[in-house]
Amino acid sequence: MILDMSVQSFLLKQAMKWKMKNVPEAQRDMIMSLVDKNPGLFKTIGEEIERRKKGGDGEMKATMEVMKKYRAELQALAQQ
């Protein structure tokens, strides 16, 4: 079980690094530290963005809407 979570966490981090390749390093580091704190939240966010994109929303619209939905959780995570 622990190994499974480690593999999932690693894969999530690699996917996020690839998606954020054009993001400045300081911001990328901050986001990655948030992912380390709660990888499940970011997995949920990613899955919801993908569902919205498959439903016809553009990537930017889907991302913005989902991030608004999880704003409180993200802010709480950043303050930890």
Secondary structure by P-SEA (a helix, b strand, c coil): caaaaaaaaaaaaaaaaaaaccccaaaaaaaaaaaaacaaaaaaaaaaaaaaaaacccaaaaaaaaaaaaaaaaaaaaac
